[in-house]
């Protein structure tokens, strides 16, 4: 006897989309059969007729643990910062069942233990499964870099680095994950990552150009928040992307650029991929939905994260890259505040990063990609779930509706057509997508066989999420695999 059958929906599997029935036993998918084929009895049958059944979303880029570490002040006194509980809550409501956070690599002691200590804020506060990238910076010693293999063996194979600091020295907070890595360390780190079958994630913006742009912005009366795109500029992204891809070519590392914002960055990725190099790109829903002219709205700070939005031509080119395969998957860079705190920063020093898009990602991408642009359902699953799972060593445990995979499933209801209001959402008190016209929205979300969200009701608990061990398939790291 099966625990559950999802019947009658259009199911997107690794073999394509079709009318399949999905059988679940315990935490796993155990049957994927043609609709109507004989199946064992089940304790429950979910009728998905007229709906689309996809793997639970995989969100590869959130900042949650860092917001609740000791010494981090509350953004608004009396309002707790958005940590794992809030991020995973938004994710599960929005159809995302696995998220990947960030944690800094210590220099001393057991490196993996240091990562686990940093992530100790997650157990008991997770509606989703979770893991973390490990961050190296110029503060790390050559010894800590040489010990990268310890992190791989502990199930943390992905590394994040920054090629710039997002703020000039006078604007940096003492406790921050955002700290650049110099090229010497980066070369050494790339060699170690390639040796151990890991992957490198890069926040790419040229530091010297970015810092000079800060200097000239202050001198030339461009210090208001709406000039962010002139500091974290197209040129800064292009130079960093091309320098890093050249270094990656020499070291043989598999890598991807996080939050690609400019068409020049997208082109640099496409050129590397055309040469057969394992270079991939991530794009934020924010950059697909908005462009930098929005900054000039009275509360235009709500559209910002680092690096900045670029121009309309860049937004359109990002869509072209996602509709093909120049860009591999979508993300959010989630790290949100209240509305008043978000709009408080009215100059380049005080401007807040992070955005509140983790809940809307699956629904908005479905609307804008599948409904409006004709993206196939298979590609929709690629860019919201499967490709990130493959990139980060979660696949096929995550990111697939297949026998043996975790029963992480999102049922999308394409009949939902409305303008989003805050009553539809569950995080804080604002959303840049308020008023966004959507066609299709998650109606049922399952995590490892447990129904977490159904028909507007939260049924899951914050104790349901678990840490996931990750190991990356070497094929992803040798050539463009998707």
C-alpha positions in Angstrom: 0.0 0.0 0.0 1.2 3.5 -0.9 1.0 6.4 1.4 -0.1 8.8 -1.3 -0.8 9.1 -5.0 -0.9 12.3 -6.9 -3.2 11.6 -9.8 -4.4 13.3 -13.0 -1.9 16.2 -13.2 0.6 17.1 -15.9 3.8 15.9 -14.3 7.2 17.2 -15.3 9.8 14.4 -15.0 13.4 14.1 -16.2 11.9 12.3 -19.3 9.5 15.1 -20.1 6.1 16.3 -19.2 3.0 14.1 -19.4 -0.1 12.9 -17.6 1.5 10.6 -15.0 0.5 9.4 -11.6 3.1 9.7 -8.8 3.2 7.2 -6.0 4.8 8.1 -2.7 5.9 5.8 0.1 7.4 7.4 3.2 9.7 10.2 2.1 10.4 8.9 -1.4 8.8 8.7 -4.8 8.4 5.0 -5.6 6.2 5.0 -8.7 5.8 7.2 -11.7 3.2 5.6 -14.0 1.0 6.5 -16.9 -2.3 8.0 -15.6 -4.8 5.3 -15.2 -2.3 2.4 -14.9 -3.0 0.0 -12.1 -1.4 1.1 -8.8 -1.5 -0.2 -5.3 -4.1 1.4 -3.0 -3.0 4.5 -1.2 -3.8 6.1 2.1 -4.6 9.3 0.2 -5.1 10.4 -3.4 -4.5 14.0 -4.4 -6.5 14.9 -7.5 -4.2 17.2 -9.6 -6.5 17.3 -12.6 -5.9 20.5 -14.5 -2.8 21.3 -12.5 1.0 21.0 -13.1 3.1 18.9 -10.9 6.8 19.8 -10.7 9.7 19.1 -8.3 9.9 21.4 -5.3 12.0 24.5 -6.1 15.6 24.6 -5.2 16.7 28.1 -4.1 20.5 28.3 -4.4 21.1 31.8 -2.9 19.8 33.1 0.5 21.3 34.9 3.4 19.6 33.7 6.6 22.0 32.4 9.2 24.1 35.6 9.0 21.2 37.8 10.0 20.8 36.1 13.4 24.4 35.6 14.5 25.6 37.1 17.8 26.6 40.7 17.4 24.3 41.5 14.4 21.9 44.3 15.4 18.3 44.2 14.6 17.4 46.2 11.5 14.5 47.7 13.3 14.7 47.6 17.1 12.1 45.1 18.5 11.7 43.4 15.1 13.8 40.3 14.8 15.9 40.0 11.7 14.8 37.5 9.1 16.6 34.3 9.8 16.1 30.7 8.8 12.5 30.6 10.1 11.3 33.5 8.0 13.3 32.5 4.9 12.1 28.9 4.9 8.5 30.0 5.6 8.4 32.2 2.6 10.1 29.5 0.5 7.7 26.7 1.4 4.7 28.9 0.8 6.1 29.7 -2.6 6.8 26.1 -3.7 10.5 26.0 -2.8 11.5 23.0 -0.7 15.3 23.3 -0.5 17.4 26.4 0.1 21.1 27.0 0.3 22.5 29.6 2.7 26.1 30.9 3.3 28.6 30.3 6.1 32.2 31.7 6.5 35.2 29.3 6.6 37.2 29.6 9.8 41.0 29.6 9.8 41.5 27.4 12.8 40.2 24.1 14.2 37.9 21.7 12.4 36.6 23.6 9.3 33.5 21.5 9.0 32.7 21.9 12.6 32.9 25.6 12.2 30.4 25.5 9.4 28.0 23.4 11.4 28.4 25.8 14.3 27.4 28.7 12.1 24.4 26.8 10.7 23.3 25.7 14.2 20.5 28.4 13.9 18.8 26.2 11.3 17.6 23.0 13.1 14.1 23.6 14.5 13.7 26.7 12.4 13.4 25.2 8.9 10.2 24.5 6.9 12.5 23.5 4.0 15.5 21.3 3.7 18.7 23.3 3.6 22.5 23.4 3.1 25.1 26.1 2.8 27.8 27.4 0.6 31.1 28.1 2.4 32.6 31.5 2.0 36.3 32.2 1.6 37.8 35.7 1.6 41.1 37.5 1.9 41.0 36.9 5.6 41.5 33.2 5.1 45.0 31.7 5.4 46.7 29.6 2.8 46.4 26.7 5.3 42.6 27.1 5.4 42.5 27.1 1.6 44.6 24.0 1.4 42.2 22.2 3.7 39.2 22.8 1.4 38.9 19.0 0.9 37.6 18.7 4.5 34.5 20.7 3.5 33.8 18.4 0.5 34.0 15.3 2.7 31.6 17.0 5.1 29.0 17.5 2.3 29.7 21.2 1.6 31.4 21.2 -1.8 30.3 24.7 -3.0 32.4 27.8 -2.3 31.4 31.4 -2.6 33.8 34.3 -3.1 33.4 38.0 -3.7 35.7 39.9 -6.1 34.8 43.2 -4.5 33.4 44.5 -1.2 29.9 45.9 -1.8 30.6 49.1 0.2 33.7 51.3 0.5 35.8 50.9 3.7 33.9 53.5 5.7 30.6 51.8 5.0 31.4 48.3 6.0 30.0 46.7 9.1 32.5 44.8 11.4 30.6 41.5 11.1 29.9 40.7 7.4 30.0 37.8 5.0 30.7 40.2 2.2 34.5 40.4 2.0 36.5 40.2 -1.2 39.1 37.7 -2.1 42.4 38.7 -3.7 43.4 37.0 -7.0 46.3 35.2 -5.4 44.1 33.4 -2.9 41.5 32.9 -5.6 44.0 31.1 -7.9 45.0 28.8 -5.1 41.4 28.2 -4.1 40.4 27.4 -7.6 43.1 24.8 -7.9 41.9 23.1 -4.6 38.3 23.2 -5.7 39.1 21.6 -9.1 41.2 18.9 -7.4 38.3 17.9 -5.1 35.4 18.1 -7.5 33.8 21.1 -5.9 32.2 24.2 -7.5 33.0 27.9 -7.2 30.2 30.5 -7.0 31.4 34.0 -7.8 30.0 37.4 -6.9 31.7 39.2 -9.8 32.4 42.9 -9.8 35.8 44.5 -10.3 36.9 46.0 -7.0 39.0 48.8 -8.3 36.4 50.0 -10.7 33.6 49.7 -8.1 35.6 51.6 -5.4 36.6 54.3 -7.9 32.9 54.7 -8.9 32.1 55.2 -5.2 34.8 58.0 -5.0 33.6 59.8 -8.1 29.9 59.4 -7.2 30.5 61.3 -4.0 32.5 64.0 -5.7 30.0 64.4 -8.6 26.8 64.6 -6.7 25.7 61.1 -7.5 25.4 59.9 -3.9 21.6 59.4 -3.8 20.4 55.8 -3.8 19.1 55.9 -7.4 22.7 56.0 -8.7 23.5 52.5 -7.6 23.8 51.2 -11.1 26.5 53.7 -11.9 28.7 52.3 -9.1 28.0 48.5 -9.4 28.2 49.1 -13.1 28.1 47.0 -16.3 31.8 47.6 -16.8 32.7 46.4 -13.3 30.7 43.2 -13.9 32.2 42.6 -17.4 35.8 43.0 -16.3 35.4 40.8 -13.3 33.6 38.1 -15.2 36.3 38.0 -17.9 39.2 38.0 -15.4 37.6 35.2 -13.4 36.7 33.0 -16.4 40.3 33.3 -17.6 41.7 32.2 -14.3 39.1 29.4 -14.2 40.3 28.2 -17.6 43.9 28.0 -16.3 42.9 26.1 -13.1 40.2 23.9 -14.6 37.6 24.7 -12.0 33.9 24.4 -12.5 32.1 27.6 -11.6 29.1 29.8 -11.9 28.4 33.5 -11.5 25.7 34.5 -9.0 23.1 37.2 -9.8 24.2 38.1 -13.3 22.8 41.6 -14.0 24.3 42.9 -17.3 24.3 41.7 -20.8 28.1 41.9 -20.9 28.3 39.4 -18.0 25.8 37.1 -19.7 27.9 37.3 -22.9 31.1 36.4 -21.1 29.4 33.3 -19.7 28.0 32.3 -23.1 31.5 32.7 -24.7 33.1 30.5 -22.1 30.4 27.9 -22.5 30.8 27.9 -26.3 34.5 27.0 -25.7 33.3 23.9 -23.7 34.2 25.3 -20.3 32.0 24.4 -17.2 30.8 28.0 -16.6 27.2 28.7 -15.6 25.1 31.7 -14.7 22.5 32.4 -12.1 19.9 35.2 -12.5 17.7 36.8 -9.8 14.0 37.1 -10.3 14.5 40.7 -9.3 16.7 41.4 -12.3 14.2 39.6 -14.6 11.3 41.7 -13.4 12.8 45.2 -12.9 15.4 47.6 -14.2 17.3 50.6 -12.8 14.9 53.3 -13.7 12.7 51.9 -10.9 15.3 53.3 -8.4 14.0 56.8 -9.1 10.6 56.0 -7.5 10.1 57.6 -4.1 10.6 54.2 -2.4 12.8 52.8 -5.2 15.3 51.3 -2.7 12.9 48.4 -2.4 14.1 47.2 -5.8 17.8 47.1 -4.8 20.2 44.3 -3.9 23.9 44.1 -4.6 25.0 44.2 -7.4 22.5 46.8 -8.7 19.8 46.4 -11.3 21.0 47.5 -14.8 19.1 48.9 -17.8 16.1 47.6 -19.7 18.3 46.2 -22.5 20.1 44.2 -19.9 16.8 42.9 -18.4 15.7 41.7 -21.9 19.1 40.1 -22.5 18.9 38.2 -19.2 15.5 36.8 -20.4 17.1 35.7 -23.7 19.9 34.0 -21.8 17.4 32.2 -19.5 15.1 31.1 -22.3 18.1 29.5 -24.0 20.9 28.0 -21.9 23.3 30.9 -21.4 21.9 31.3 -17.9 21.2 28.1 -15.9 18.9 28.9 -13.0 17.0 31.5 -11.1 17.6 32.6 -7.5 16.7 35.5 -5.1 19.6 36.6 -2.9 17.0 36.6 -0.2 17.9 38.7 2.8 14.9 40.9 3.7 14.0 43.6 6.2 10.8 45.5 7.0 9.6 48.1 4.5 10.7 51.1 6.6 14.2 49.7 7.1 14.5 48.9 3.4 13.6 52.4 2.3 15.6 54.2 5.1 18.9 54.1 3.1 18.7 57.1 0.9 22.4 57.3 -0.1 25.0 55.0 -1.4 26.5 54.3 2.0 23.2 53.5 3.7 21.5 51.6 0.9 20.4 48.1 2.0 21.0 45.0 0.0 18.9 41.9 0.0 15.4 41.4 -1.4 12.1 39.7 -0.4 11.6 37.6 -3.5 11.9 34.1 -2.0 8.1 33.5 -1.9 7.2 34.8 -5.3 10.0 33.1 -7.3 8.2 30.0 -8.6 4.9 31.8 -9.3 6.4 34.8 -11.0 8.8 32.8 -13.1 6.0 30.5 -14.2 3.9 33.5 -15.2 6.6 35.5 -16.9 8.5 32.6 -18.5 5.9 29.9 -19.3 2.7 31.9 -19.8 4.1 35.1 -21.3 7.2 33.9 -23.1 6.3 30.3 -24.0 9.0 28.6 -22.0 8.5 24.8 -21.9 7.5 23.2 -18.6 10.7 21.1 -18.8 12.8 24.3 -19.0 10.8 25.9 -16.2 11.7 23.0 -14.0 15.4 23.3 -15.1 15.6 27.0 -14.1 13.6 26.7 -10.8 14.8 23.4 -9.5 16.8 20.8 -11.5 19.8 22.8 -12.7 20.5 24.3 -9.3 20.2 20.8 -7.8 22.7 19.4 -10.3 25.1 22.3 -9.9 25.2 22.0 -6.1 25.2 18.2 -5.7 21.6 17.7 -4.7 20.4 15.9 -7.8 18.5 13.5 -8.2 17.7 13.4 -4.5 16.3 16.9 -5.1 15.1 18.6 -8.3 13.4 15.5 -9.9 10.2 13.7 -9.9 11.6 10.2 -10.4 11.7 6.9 -8.6 14.1 7.1 -5.7 14.0 10.9 -5.4 12.7 12.7 -2.3 9.0 13.4 -2.6 9.6 17.2 -2.7 6.7 18.2 -5.0 5.0 21.5 -5.9 1.6 21.5 -7.6 1.0 24.6 -9.6 -2.6 25.8 -10.3 -2.6 27.5 -13.6 -6.2 28.7 -13.1 -5.0 31.3 -10.5 -5.1 34.7 -12.2 -4.9 37.8 -10.1 -2.8 40.8 -9.1 -0.7 39.9 -6.1 -1.5 41.7 -2.9 0.2 41.5 0.5 -2.7 39.3 1.7 -1.4 36.7 -0.7 2.1 36.7 0.8 3.5 35.8 4.2 6.7 37.8 4.7 7.0 41.1 6.4 5.1 44.1 5.1 6.1 44.8 1.5 7.0 43.2 -1.8 8.3 44.8 -5.0 5.9 42.4 -6.8 2.8 43.8 -5.1 0.3 44.4 -7.9 2.1 42.0 -10.2 -0.3 40.1 -12.5 0.2 36.4 -12.1 -1.2 33.4 -14.0 -0.4 30.3 -12.0 0.6 29.8 -8.4 1.6 27.0 -6.1 -1.4 25.4 -4.4 0.1 22.3 -2.7 3.7 21.9 -1.6 5.2 18.7 -0.2 8.6 18.1 1.6 9.8 14.5 1.6 6.3 13.2 1.4 4.7 15.5 4.0 2.1 18.0 2.8 3.4 21.3 4.0 1.1 23.8 2.3 -2.4 23.0 0.8 -5.3 25.2 -0.3 -4.0 28.2 1.6 -3.2 26.4 4.8 0.3 25.9 6.3 0.4 22.3 7.6 4.2 21.9 8.1 6.3 22.6 11.1 9.6 24.4 11.5 11.1 21.2 12.7 10.4 19.5 9.3 13.5 20.8 7.5 16.8 18.9 7.5 20.4 19.5 6.5 21.2 17.8 3.2 24.6 16.2 2.4 25.8 17.2 -1.1 28.2 15.7 -3.6 28.6 17.1 -7.1 28.7 14.8 -10.2 32.0 15.3 -12.0 30.2 15.6 -15.4 28.8 19.0 -14.3 32.4 20.2 -13.6 34.0 19.1 -16.9 31.9 20.8 -19.5 28.6 22.6 -19.8 26.2 19.9 -18.7 23.0 22.0 -18.9 
